[in-house]
């Protein structure tokens, strides 16, 4: 199921598909949102990002003077990300995109002139410095502080789950500037030099065996006053405005779960159980059919929410329902694949007996992260129940 099928978006989709096939770098395919594994991959990723901007496939919704496209259709952004996902090509880092929209909406002219051209040219990589050990889904509870000292702000605290933190040049930081204000109103946004004195980045070794996330510590880090984005106390509004851009990626999530189902079918064709292809077994066929129905349901749900969003009629439950449906189904697909493979399901990349170089083990180990990142499944269910259905609030 393709978003925009039967519409003028089809011609654009073909154009993007051809571009991606011709220009995308070829890295080892891994599940989820992953960081470059070395400097070679980092340079190739930045070059790929610059090519997408230059072709008008990224940043089309920016102001024209910074490379945007007049009368831009936001649904084209959905198609671009779908085609990148379909090609199993690296998705451009979201940190730079979030920072760009924060600067476009709230930054000073000097900030826009300094950072936006560099982002388009692939000269800078940004990371998102939002989540903390005790402020993930409840981001407004963040504790990292910014205290005014002369012409500077002094930052102290810790962030975690920072994708690309160990590669980033700059960080899009949220910090508490007014500890006495209500928690949503005492937060401000900053541009942070990731190489400034007092910034320490520690890559986190994950279950997958890679280090895609980081924890970042700030010890008396001095940030000039002109590095603040917007006004003091605007950080919550700025963050929510920039995070709204993540809706463009909903279609890519649908594509990835559709491809996971297709990969599972191929695994069932190739796998032998008691001398027979696994796909010939009745219980396997029944489960694959049930998964296909769920994939189509998630796709339909996501596409309907995108149409409402593009028309300015989105509902408070649209994004949580799409995110919940994708992440939970993706997890179940990976769990089933590993169980279907039996003993070989636990083998990882590098083992001679691993199926598809440990592809399903990697997917299984990463899949749980999708049910947590961007708001846990439990939080998504609460939003749907309380704000969408009007059910009583969960006791706290």
C-alpha positions in Angstrom: 0.0 0.0 0.0 1.5 3.3 -1.1 0.6 6.7 0.3 -0.6 8.9 -2.5 -1.3 6.1 -5.0 -3.6 7.3 -7.8 -2.7 11.0 -7.3 -0.2 13.4 -8.9 2.1 12.2 -6.1 2.8 9.1 -8.2 5.0 11.0 -10.7 6.9 12.6 -7.9 7.3 9.2 -6.2 8.9 7.8 -9.3 11.2 10.7 -9.6 12.3 10.4 -6.0 12.7 6.6 -6.3 15.1 7.1 -9.2 17.1 9.7 -7.4 17.5 7.5 -4.3 18.6 4.6 -6.4 21.2 6.7 -8.1 22.6 8.6 -5.2 22.0 6.9 -1.8 25.1 5.5 -0.1 25.1 1.8 0.5 25.7 0.9 4.1 25.0 -2.4 5.9 21.3 -2.5 6.6 20.4 -2.4 10.3 17.2 -2.0 12.1 16.0 1.3 13.5 17.6 4.7 13.8 21.4 4.1 13.7 24.5 6.3 13.8 27.3 6.1 11.3 29.7 3.4 12.4 32.9 5.3 11.4 34.1 8.5 9.8 33.7 7.1 6.3 30.0 6.5 6.9 29.6 9.9 8.6 31.0 11.7 5.6 28.9 9.7 3.2 25.8 10.4 5.3 26.5 14.2 5.3 27.1 14.1 1.5 23.9 12.2 1.0 22.0 14.8 3.1 23.5 17.6 1.1 22.4 16.0 -2.1 18.8 15.6 -0.9 18.7 19.3 0.1 20.3 20.4 -3.2 17.7 18.3 -5.2 14.8 20.0 -3.2 13.8 16.7 -1.5 14.7 18.0 2.0 14.1 21.6 3.2 11.4 22.2 0.6 9.2 23.7 3.4 11.9 26.2 4.4 11.6 29.9 3.4 12.5 30.4 -0.2 15.5 32.6 0.5 17.0 29.6 2.3 16.2 27.1 -0.4 12.6 26.3 0.2 10.0 25.7 -2.6 7.0 28.0 -3.2 3.6 26.4 -2.6 5.2 23.4 -1.2 3.0 20.3 -0.7 3.9 18.8 2.7 2.8 15.3 1.5 5.8 15.3 -0.8 8.0 15.2 2.4 6.1 12.0 3.4 6.8 10.5 0.0 10.5 11.3 0.2 10.9 9.6 3.5 8.9 6.6 2.3 11.2 6.1 -0.7 14.4 6.4 1.4 13.0 3.8 3.7 11.9 1.5 0.8 15.5 1.6 -0.6 16.9 0.7 2.9 19.0 3.9 2.6 20.2 5.9 5.6 17.6 8.4 6.8 19.1 11.9 7.2 19.7 12.8 10.9 16.5 14.2 12.6 18.5 16.4 14.9 19.5 18.8 12.1 15.9 18.9 10.8 14.4 19.6 14.2 17.0 22.4 14.8 16.4 23.9 11.4 12.7 24.3 12.1 13.3 25.7 15.5 15.6 28.3 14.0 13.1 29.1 11.2 10.2 29.6 13.6 11.9 31.3 16.5 15.6 32.0 15.7 17.2 35.4 15.1 18.1 36.4 11.6 21.8 36.0 12.5 21.2 32.4 13.7 19.3 31.6 10.5 22.1 33.0 8.3 24.7 31.2 10.3 23.2 27.7 10.6 20.6 27.0 7.9 23.0 27.2 4.9 25.5 24.9 6.7 22.7 22.4 7.4 21.7 22.4 3.8 25.3 21.9 2.7 25.9 18.9 4.9 28.6 20.9 6.8 27.1 20.5 10.2 25.5 17.6 12.1 23.1 18.5 15.0 21.9 16.3 17.8 18.8 16.6 19.9 19.5 17.3 23.6 16.1 16.8 25.1 15.7 13.6 27.1 17.1 13.1 30.6 17.4 10.1 32.9 14.2 11.3 34.8 12.6 13.2 31.9 11.9 11.0 28.9 8.2 10.7 28.0 7.6 13.5 30.6 10.0 15.9 29.0 8.7 18.9 30.9 10.3 17.4 34.1 13.8 18.1 32.7 16.4 19.3 35.3 19.3 20.5 33.2 19.8 24.1 34.3 20.8 27.3 32.5 21.7 30.1 34.9 22.5 33.7 33.6 26.0 34.9 34.4 26.8 38.2 32.8 26.5 37.8 29.0 26.5 34.0 29.2 24.3 31.2 30.3 26.0 28.5 32.4 24.7 25.0 31.7 24.8 22.1 34.2 23.1 18.7 34.0 22.8 15.5 31.9 21.0 14.3 28.8 20.6 10.8 27.6 19.5 8.8 24.5 21.2 11.4 22.3 21.4 10.0 18.8 24.6 11.0 16.9 25.8 12.9 20.0 29.4 11.5 19.5 29.4 12.8 15.9 27.5 16.0 16.3 29.0 19.5 15.8 26.1 21.3 17.5 23.2 20.4 19.9 19.6 21.6 20.0 19.4 22.0 23.8 16.4 22.4 26.2 17.4 23.6 29.7 15.5 25.0 32.7 16.1 28.8 33.0 13.4 29.5 35.6 13.1 26.9 38.3 10.2 28.8 40.0 7.9 28.8 36.9 5.4 26.0 36.1 7.4 23.2 34.6 6.3 23.8 31.0 7.0 27.5 31.2 10.5 27.6 32.8 12.3 25.9 29.8 14.4 27.6 27.2 16.1 26.5 24.0 19.7 26.9 23.0 22.3 26.2 20.3 25.2 24.3 22.0 28.7 23.8 20.6 29.2 20.1 21.3 33.0 20.7 21.6 32.7 23.5 24.2 34.6 23.1 27.5 32.6 21.2 30.0 30.7 19.0 27.5 31.4 15.3 27.9 29.8 12.8 25.5 29.7 9.1 26.5 28.5 6.6 23.8 26.2 3.9 25.2 26.8 0.3 24.2 23.5 -1.2 23.4 22.0 -4.7 23.2 22.5 -4.5 19.5 26.3 -4.3 20.0 26.4 -0.8 18.5 26.6 2.7 20.0 23.9 4.8 18.4 22.8 6.7 21.5 24.9 8.7 24.0 24.7 10.3 27.4 25.9 13.9 27.5 27.1 15.7 30.6 27.4 19.5 31.1 29.7 20.8 33.8 29.7 24.7 34.0 29.3 25.0 30.2 29.2 28.6 29.2 26.9 29.5 26.3 26.7 33.1 25.0 23.3 34.9 25.3 23.0 35.0 21.6 22.9 31.2 21.5 19.3 31.2 22.9 16.6 30.3 20.4 13.6 32.5 20.9 12.9 34.1 24.3 13.4 32.8 27.8 10.7 30.4 28.7 9.7 29.6 25.1 11.5 26.3 25.0 8.4 24.1 25.4 6.6 25.8 22.6 9.7 25.7 20.4 10.2 22.0 21.0 6.6 21.1 20.2 6.7 23.2 17.0 9.8 21.5 15.8 8.7 18.0 16.9 5.6 18.4 14.7 7.9 17.9 11.8 8.3 14.2 12.7 4.9 13.6 11.3 6.6 13.4 7.9 8.2 10.1 9.0 4.9 8.3 9.6 4.8 7.0 6.0 8.4 5.7 6.3 7.4 3.7 9.4 4.6 2.1 7.5 7.0 1.2 4.7 9.4 -0.3 7.1 6.8 -2.5 8.8 5.5 -3.6 5.4 9.0 -4.6 4.3 9.5 -6.4 7.6 6.5 -8.5 6.8 7.8 -9.2 3.3 11.2 -10.2 4.8 9.4 -12.5 7.3 7.6 -14.3 4.4 10.9 -14.8 2.6 12.5 -16.2 5.8 9.5 -18.6 6.1 10.0 -19.7 2.5 13.7 -20.4 3.0 13.5 -22.0 6.5 13.1 -25.8 6.7 11.2 -27.3 9.7 11.2 -31.1 9.8 12.3 -31.1 6.2 9.5 -28.8 4.9 9.5 -25.1 4.1 8.2 -23.3 7.2 5.7 -21.5 5.0 3.9 -24.8 4.2 3.0 -25.3 7.8 -0.6 -24.3 8.7 0.2 -22.4 11.9 2.9 -20.4 10.1 0.7 -19.5 7.2 -2.1 -18.4 9.7 0.3 -16.2 11.6 1.7 -14.6 8.4 -1.9 -13.9 7.2 -2.8 -12.3 10.6 0.3 -10.1 10.5 -0.6 -9.0 7.0 -4.0 -7.9 8.1 -2.4 -5.9 11.0 0.1 -4.3 8.6 -2.7 -3.1 6.3 -4.6 -1.8 9.3 -1.7 0.2 10.5 -1.1 1.5 7.0 -4.7 2.6 6.6 -4.7 4.3 10.0 -1.4 6.1 9.3 -2.5 7.2 5.9 -5.8 8.5 7.1 -4.1 10.5 9.8 -1.7 12.0 7.3 -4.5 13.2 5.1 -6.2 14.9 8.1 -2.8 16.4 9.1 -2.2 17.8 5.6 -5.7 19.3 5.6 -5.2 20.9 9.0 -7.8 18.6 10.6 -5.6 16.2 12.6 -6.9 14.8 15.9 -5.1 14.6 19.2 -5.1 10.8 18.9 -3.8 10.5 15.3 0.0 10.6 16.0 -0.2 8.4 19.2 -2.3 5.8 17.4 0.0 5.6 14.4 3.1 5.4 16.6 1.6 2.8 18.9 0.3 0.6 16.0 3.6 0.7 14.2 5.9 0.1 17.2 4.0 -2.7 18.8 3.5 -4.6 15.4 7.1 -4.1 14.5 8.1 -5.7 17.9 5.7 -8.7 17.4 7.1 -9.3 13.9 10.6 -9.4 15.2 9.7 -11.6 18.1 7.9 -14.1 15.9 10.8 -14.2 13.4 13.3 -15.1 16.2 11.0 -17.8 17.6 10.4 -19.2 14.1 14.2 -19.6 13.6 14.5 -21.6 16.8 18.1 -21.9 18.1 19.4 -20.1 15.0 17.3 -17.1 16.0 19.7 -16.1 18.8 22.7 -16.0 16.5 24.1 -12.6 15.6 26.1 -11.1 12.8 29.5 -12.9 12.3 28.2 -16.3 13.2 28.4 -18.7 10.2 25.0 -20.3 11.1 23.2 -16.9 11.5 20.2 -16.5 9.1 20.6 -13.4 6.9 23.7 -12.3 8.8 21.7 -12.0 12.0 19.2 -9.7 10.5 16.3 -10.8 12.7 18.3 -10.9 15.9 19.3 -7.3 15.2 15.7 -6.3 14.5 14.5 -8.1 17.7 17.1 -6.4 19.9 16.2 -2.9 18.5 12.5 -3.3 18.2 11.8 -2.6 21.9 13.4 0.8 21.5 10.6 1.9 19.1 8.0 1.2 21.9 9.9 3.7 24.2 11.4 6.4 22.0 9.2 9.4 21.2 6.8 8.5 24.0 6.4 5.0 25.4 3.5 2.8 24.4 2.1 3.3 27.9 2.1 7.0 27.4 0.5 6.7 24.0 -2.3 4.6 25.4 -2.9 7.2 28.1 -3.1 10.0 25.6 -5.6 8.0 23.5 -7.7 7.1 26.5 -7.7 10.3 28.4 -7.5 13.0 25.6 -9.1 11.1 22.8 -11.8 9.0 24.5 -12.4 11.1 27.5 -11.7 8.3 30.0 -10.8 9.0 33.6 -7.1 10.0 34.1 -4.8 7.3 35.3 -4.2 7.7 39.1 -0.9 9.4 39.7 
